[in-house]
Amino acid sequence: MKQRLLGAAKAVLRDKGYAAFRVADVCDVAKVSKGALLHHFPTKDELIIGLVNDMYADKETETEIAATESESLTDLLDKLFQESMAFFFSETFAVSLNLTVGVAREPGLRETIFTIIGKFRRNKEAVWVKRLAAAGIPKKKAADAIYIANTTIRGLAVRGVWDENRKQMDEIQAKCKSMILLSLTGS
């Protein structure tokens, strides 16, 4: 029942956004009574926090892209960009973005959402720092490279909301990878 409610909440947020998010709509989509929803999530905020926790728990359990000892730095960067694209162009990120904008006037809820998302992203980035460090890249350079890659892909994902020029996005992504490779290797 709880998963059905969370799935319905995600669908309502995806389709209507936080500004139009109503518990009654979640009940309709989940085909449950308001009492059933309130049994699991006594407040709208608890439902939202439950949803964010659930979305990021799912992302946390996704299989990491396997690393091999013979991987080149180029291959590692390709995988970093693939993982970044998979996240920032996902429904989870779109719903999260809508939430973070929508709860701007609710600092407690916003802070809780930021904490959940931040923990998830920091954990992912720490894994990538270790992977790049294992390939001989100093940790500071690795962290900077990951920050640049994720910032670029996140920017492209947000821009993609109104501009779906896929060719330009691919070109920007390729240029960013090349610049990162150059900064890591000096060649």
Order of alpha helices (4+ residues) and beta strands (2+ residues): alpha-alpha-alpha-alpha-alpha-alpha-alpha-alpha-alpha
